[in-house]
Amino acid sequence: MEIIILISLVVLLVLGALFVIPRSISKGKGKEAHSGGNGTTSRSYSKKDVSTHSTRKDCWIIIKDKVYDVTPYVEEHPGGDAILNNAGADSTEGFFGPQHGTRVFDIIDDFCIGELKD
């Protein structure tokens, strides 16, 4: 009986972390890059610019030609260091993989800092 209670508490803590921690960390992050709330971004970055941000402490990724600074989210990423696999590069394929729930699509815009230059 004690094991069931312990397992239930651990599951609740993990679920709580997935829904509360990333959302609270990302609130307001990246909003300064948006112009006028119309969904367009005011900055453009080249692939070379993005490639210089490829570490745990400075992590940018590209998803569908938009640039995201996900540095504040790296430590909270439920998939661990998998977020670093494409740090400083295009992460579109990994982002749209089956491992991500629909909630990730709600929070990613909070990290958008600009668009990719052609």
Sequence and secondary structure as in RCSB ss.txt:
>XXXX:A:sequence
MEIIILISLVVLLVLGALFVIPRSISKGKGKEAHSGGNGTTSRSYSKKDVSTHSTRKDCWIIIKDKVYDVTPYVE
EHPGGDAILNNAGADSTEGFFGPQHGTRVFDIIDDFCIGELKD
>XXXX:A:secstr
 HHHHHHHHHHHHHHHHHHHHHHHHHTTTTGGGBSTTSS BS EE HHHHHT EETTEEEEEETTEEEE GGGGG
G TTGGGGGTTTTSB HHHHTSTT  THHHHHGGGGEEEEE  
